Amino acid sequence: MDQMTDEQLMILYQKGDADAFEILFKRHKDKIYGYLVKRLKDVTQADEVFQNAFIKLHRRKELYDPNKAFIKFLYVVVRSEMLDYLRAKKISVEFDEIVHMPQESNEDIERVDLNSVDTLSEKEKIALSLRYYEEHEFLEIAQKLNTSSANARKIISRGIKKLKSALVGGDL
């Protein structure tokens, strides 16, 4: 099995051969991890994305086309996971900076009443509340809003921009 190409191993893995995955993982783990550390410049973040990328690879293994190079497929999955992570992190950081304003005592955290922000649509209010007050994942939010995960991210991103503008502009 060690002499097989990546493409041959991926075909076996698609059919459920765990040993094939093990070989693919051993062949590419160092390159993938190095790629992530170089781009993220944070070992903790790289570890998280690395793990999630291989989970995503497992979930999407049926999408692999054996007529194309496996390494390209792998890097598309890894890059996609890294970008998803960075988008989610950027949104979280922005929202935390805007909404979670420590009070004098630093014991409690003040929450913005999203209903008082007139510029937010109802979907944006719901999505922001689910994401940041109830800590739901994007997929859960998408299901509750009857939309795609990508669209849920866009709704949250737009909501954060509107919220930032309302708070900075004083339009509450």
N, C-alpha and C positions, 0 to 999 in steps of 0.2 A: 504494500500500500504506500510506503514511503516514496516509491519511484513514480507514483501517479502524478499527473499534472493537477494543478489547483482546480481546473475545470472538471476533471474526472472525479476528483474528491467531492466537489460541490454537488455533482449529480448524485453521488452516493448519499451524501448528507440530505439532499432533498427527498431521498427515498427512506430516510430514517436511520442511516448508519452513523451512530455517535462517534465511532472511531475515526471516520472521515473528518468530522468536525474537529476532533482533537488534533489531528495532523495539521489541518488548516490553521487552527488557533496557534499551535506551536510555531508554524512557519512565519506567521505574520504579526504575532503579538508585540514583539519588540519594535518593529517598524511603526505599527499603529500607535503604540504608546508614546514613542518618540515624537511622532507627528503631532499628537495631542499636547504633549508637554511643551513642545516648541511653540505651538500656536496659542495655547491657553496661559502659558507661563505660570502655572500653578498646579502643583502635583495633586492636591486634593481634588481640584476640578477635573484634571486629566483622569484621575482614578474613576470618578463618577461617570464621566462621559465614556470612558473606555468600557466600563461594565455595561452601561446602557446601550452602547453601540453593538456589542455582541448579542445582547438580548434582542435588539432590533433586527440584527442579521438573522437570528433564529426565527423570529416572527415573520420575516419577509423572504425566507429562503426560497419559497415557491416562485417569487418574482424573478429570480435569477435566470437569465437566458444563457444556456450552455454554449451558444455560438459567439458569446462575447467573453472578454477576459474577466476572470474572477476578481483580479486585483482592482480593476476599475469599479466593479460592483461594490466591493468591500469599502473602497475609499468614498464612494458616493454615500453609502450607509453611514460611515463614520463622520463624514463632513456634515451630513444632514443632522445627525444627532448632536454634533458640536454646535451647529447653528441654532438648533432648537433650544439647547441648553443656554446659549448666550442670550437669545431673545428672551427666554423666560427669566433669566437672571437680571437682565437689564430692566425688564418690566417690574420685577419684584423690587429691585433696588430703587427705581424711580418712585414707585408707589410708597415704599416704606419711608423714603425721604419726605414725601409730600404729606402722607396721611398720618403716620405714627409720630405725632409731635409729643415729646415728653412733657409732662406737667412739672410744676415747680418741685414736687416731691420726688420725681423720677420713679415713683412706685407704680403709678397707673399710666396708661397710654390713652390719649384722647383720640377718639375716632371722629372722622368727618361724617356728618349726616349726609349721606349721598342724596337723599330725597330733597335736601335744601339746595342742591346744585341744579339750577334750571336748565343748563346747557346739556346735561347728560340725558340721553334717551333712556327709556325704561329698560331696554336690553343691556345697556352699558351699566346702569345701576345694579341690575341683577348680577351681571357677570363680575363686576368689581367686588360686590359683596360676597359672592360665592368664592371667588379666588382668594381674597385677602382677609375677609372676616371669618369665613367658614373653612378656608384652606382646601378647597376642592381642586382637583387636577383639571387640566384643560379639557380632557376627554369627557369628564363628568359634566363640566359646564356646557360643553357642546351638546351633550345629550339633553340636558335640561332646557337649553335654548332651541333645541331642534335644528341644529346647524352642524357644520363640520368643525373639527378641532382647530383647523387653520383659521376659520372665520371667527371662532371664539377668541383666539389670540388677537385678531384684528380688532374685534369689538372692545376688548380690554385695553389694547394699546390706544385706540381712539379715546376711550373713556379717560385714561390716564392723562392724555394730552389736554382734554377738555378740563379735567379736574385741576391740573397744574395751572392752566390759564385762569380758571376761576379763582383759585387760591392766591396766585401771584397778583392777579388783577383786582382782587377784592370783590368779585362779583357774586358773593354768597348771599 
